[in-house]
């Protein structure tokens, strides 16, 4: 993904409370169940940093996250990059109450391009990954 690309936006609607969705996004035990089982720590506090490794075939992706914005029950943003590769992005989860449902809007903004020769860094992979996490994993959770 390139810094010149439009942000990726993925939306999913849930028939549950905002509190339940917020907890799934911010509580470590819940995040491990639908998101990344390897997350070592997480707190929804501005300035909090965490790192964890995911391996795909022979490629390592050490995730480096730093929380940059928290509006409880509304929005959380973190800086997302990888130790092994150039590139930098911000991921925002925004919660919107819609009658008896909650809309989760995810926005990925690339601020420094990621390597184009690595399949996981393509726009299609990004969109597919978020649709999998939100549309399948989080929905089933």
TORSE-304877 format. One record per residue (C-alpha): residue number from 1; x, y, z; chain. Coordinates in steps of 0.001 Angstrom, whole numbers, always signed. Layout:
BEGIN
+-----+---------+---------+---------+-------+
|  nr |    east |   north |      up | kette |
+-----+---------+---------+---------+-------+
| NUM |       X |       Y |       Z |     A |
...
+-----+---------+---------+---------+-------+
END
This chain:
BEGIN
+-----+---------+---------+---------+-------+
|  nr |    east |   north |      up | kette |
+-----+---------+---------+---------+-------+
|   1 |      +0 |      +0 |      +0 |     A |
|   2 |   +1213 |   +3431 |    -900 |     A |
|   3 |    +909 |   +6710 |    +965 |     A |
|   4 |    -831 |   +8107 |   -2131 |     A |
|   5 |   -3626 |   +5495 |   -1930 |     A |
|   6 |   -7048 |   +6493 |    -654 |     A |
|   7 |   -7673 |   +5273 |   +2902 |     A |
|   8 |   -9131 |   +1797 |   +3251 |     A |
|   9 |  -12597 |   +1871 |   +4824 |     A |
|  10 |  -14350 |   -1283 |   +5991 |     A |
|  11 |  -17683 |   -1222 |   +7808 |     A |
|  12 |  -19539 |   -3910 |   +9710 |     A |
|  13 |  -22804 |   -3723 |  +11651 |     A |
|  14 |  -23433 |   -5702 |  +14828 |     A |
|  15 |  -26628 |   -6407 |  +16739 |     A |
|  16 |  -25195 |   -5815 |  +20189 |     A |
|  17 |  -24270 |   -2950 |  +22485 |     A |
|  18 |  -21524 |    -409 |  +21893 |     A |
|  19 |  -19965 |   -1617 |  +25157 |     A |
|  20 |  -19671 |   -5172 |  +23815 |     A |
|  21 |  -17993 |   -4017 |  +20592 |     A |
|  22 |  -15713 |   -1621 |  +22495 |     A |
|  23 |  -14656 |   -4444 |  +24820 |     A |
|  24 |  -13863 |   -6682 |  +21831 |     A |
|  25 |  -11659 |   -3896 |  +20414 |     A |
|  26 |   -9863 |   -2930 |  +23618 |     A |
|  27 |   -9768 |   -5790 |  +26153 |     A |
|  28 |   -6768 |   -8052 |  +25682 |     A |
|  29 |   -8527 |  -11359 |  +26416 |     A |
|  30 |  -11261 |  -10539 |  +23916 |     A |
|  31 |   -8844 |   -9220 |  +21252 |     A |
|  32 |   -6945 |  -12514 |  +21384 |     A |
|  33 |  -10120 |  -14445 |  +20555 |     A |
|  34 |  -10984 |  -12731 |  +17257 |     A |
|  35 |   -8023 |  -10552 |  +16258 |     A |
|  36 |   -4466 |  -11718 |  +17037 |     A |
|  37 |   -3905 |  -14568 |  +19483 |     A |
|  38 |    -281 |  -13429 |  +19837 |     A |
|  39 |    -974 |   -9951 |  +21247 |     A |
|  40 |   +1117 |   -9795 |  +24411 |     A |
|  41 |    -443 |   -6675 |  +25927 |     A |
|  42 |   -2884 |   -3910 |  +25122 |     A |
|  43 |   -4441 |    -967 |  +26933 |     A |
|  44 |   -6717 |   +1657 |  +25386 |     A |
|  45 |   -4581 |   +4545 |  +26672 |     A |
|  46 |   -2922 |   +7256 |  +24587 |     A |
|  47 |    +786 |   +6534 |  +24443 |     A |
|  48 |    +483 |   +2811 |  +25178 |     A |
|  49 |   +2824 |    +731 |  +22988 |     A |
|  50 |   +2867 |   -2985 |  +22271 |     A |
|  51 |   +4661 |   -5366 |  +19952 |     A |
|  52 |   +4034 |   -8947 |  +18868 |     A |
|  53 |   +5162 |  -11205 |  +16058 |     A |
|  54 |   +3075 |  -12952 |  +13422 |     A |
|  55 |   +4724 |  -15372 |  +11012 |     A |
|  56 |   +3377 |  -16029 |   +7513 |     A |
|  57 |   +5287 |  -18766 |   +5710 |     A |
|  58 |   +8937 |  -17627 |   +5942 |     A |
|  59 |   +8122 |  -13949 |   +6591 |     A |
|  60 |   +8061 |  -12406 |  +10060 |     A |
|  61 |   +5865 |   -9423 |  +10836 |     A |
|  62 |   +6647 |   -7867 |  +14201 |     A |
|  63 |   +3694 |   -5549 |  +14744 |     A |
|  64 |   +4498 |   -2239 |  +16442 |     A |
|  65 |   +1419 |    -428 |  +17729 |     A |
|  66 |   +1164 |   +2866 |  +19588 |     A |
|  67 |   -2230 |   +4172 |  +20725 |     A |
|  68 |   -2658 |   +7783 |  +19584 |     A |
|  69 |   -6334 |   +8561 |  +20285 |     A |
|  70 |   -8989 |   +7172 |  +22606 |     A |
|  71 |  -12582 |   +8345 |  +22957 |     A |
|  72 |  -14148 |   +5615 |  +25117 |     A |
|  73 |  -17063 |   +3822 |  +23450 |     A |
|  74 |  -16540 |   +5959 |  +20318 |     A |
|  75 |  -13097 |   +5724 |  +18737 |     A |
|  76 |   -9615 |   +4320 |  +19098 |     A |
|  77 |   -6664 |   +4981 |  +16789 |     A |
|  78 |   -3242 |   +3453 |  +16791 |     A |
|  79 |    -109 |   +3845 |  +14760 |     A |
|  80 |    +677 |    +529 |  +13057 |     A |
|  81 |   +4006 |    -432 |  +11542 |     A |
|  82 |   +6370 |   -3389 |  +11374 |     A |
|  83 |   +9869 |   -3815 |  +12730 |     A |
|  84 |  +11145 |   -5679 |   +9664 |     A |
|  85 |   +9746 |   -3441 |   +6912 |     A |
|  86 |   +9468 |    +219 |   +5993 |     A |
|  87 |   +5964 |   +1693 |   +6010 |     A |
|  88 |   +3726 |   +3457 |   +8481 |     A |
|  89 |     -23 |   +3685 |   +8968 |     A |
|  90 |   -2800 |   +4658 |  +11331 |     A |
|  91 |   -5765 |   +2398 |  +12033 |     A |
|  92 |   -8962 |   +3893 |  +13459 |     A |
|  93 |  -11950 |   +1984 |  +14801 |     A |
|  94 |  -15029 |   +4199 |  +15128 |     A |
|  95 |  -18304 |   +3066 |  +16734 |     A |
|  96 |  -21643 |   +4547 |  +15706 |     A |
|  97 |  -24996 |   +3749 |  +17340 |     A |
|  98 |  -27687 |   +3046 |  +14746 |     A |
|  99 |  -30987 |   +2339 |  +16468 |     A |
| 100 |  -30486 |   -1103 |  +18070 |     A |
| 101 |  -27299 |   -1841 |  +16174 |     A |
| 102 |  -23689 |    -694 |  +16235 |     A |
| 103 |  -21798 |    +232 |  +13099 |     A |
| 104 |  -18052 |    -271 |  +13279 |     A |
| 105 |  -16151 |   +1815 |  +10749 |     A |
| 106 |  -12508 |    +939 |  +10271 |     A |
| 107 |  -10192 |   +3386 |   +8501 |     A |
| 108 |   -6599 |   +2618 |   +7484 |     A |
| 109 |   -4502 |   +5625 |   +6441 |     A |
| 110 |   -1053 |   +4952 |   +4994 |     A |
| 111 |   +1427 |   +7723 |   +5836 |     A |
| 112 |   +4578 |   +5976 |   +4543 |     A |
| 113 |   +4392 |   +3405 |   +1748 |     A |
| 114 |   +4875 |    -288 |   +2486 |     A |
| 115 |   +6988 |   -2512 |    +178 |     A |
| 116 |   +4964 |   -3417 |   -2914 |     A |
| 117 |   +6738 |   -6761 |   -3489 |     A |
| 118 |   +5310 |   -8301 |    -280 |     A |
| 119 |   +1812 |   -9759 |    -898 |     A |
| 120 |    +493 |   -8863 |   +2572 |     A |
| 121 |   +1072 |   -5173 |   +1822 |     A |
| 122 |   -1193 |   -4978 |   -1240 |     A |
| 123 |   -4416 |   -2982 |   -1015 |     A |
| 124 |   -6419 |   -6107 |   -1868 |     A |
| 125 |   -4774 |   -8030 |    +972 |     A |
| 126 |   -5479 |   -5180 |   +3399 |     A |
| 127 |   -9161 |   -5010 |   +2457 |     A |
| 128 |   -9489 |   -8798 |   +2470 |     A |
| 129 |   -7787 |   -9064 |   +5844 |     A |
| 130 |  -10038 |   -6486 |   +7476 |     A |
| 131 |  -13154 |   -8038 |   +5943 |     A |
| 132 |  -12008 |  -11353 |   +7412 |     A |
| 133 |  -11283 |   -9898 |  +10865 |     A |
| 134 |  -14467 |   -7823 |  +11104 |     A |
| 135 |  -16911 |   -9623 |   +8820 |     A |
| 136 |  -16064 |  -13159 |   +9924 |     A |
| 137 |  -14032 |  -13314 |  +13144 |     A |
| 138 |  -15565 |  -10417 |  +15070 |     A |
| 139 |  -19066 |  -11197 |  +13825 |     A |
| 140 |  -18750 |  -14823 |  +14958 |     A |
| 141 |  -17188 |  -13732 |  +18257 |     A |
+-----+---------+---------+---------+-------+
END
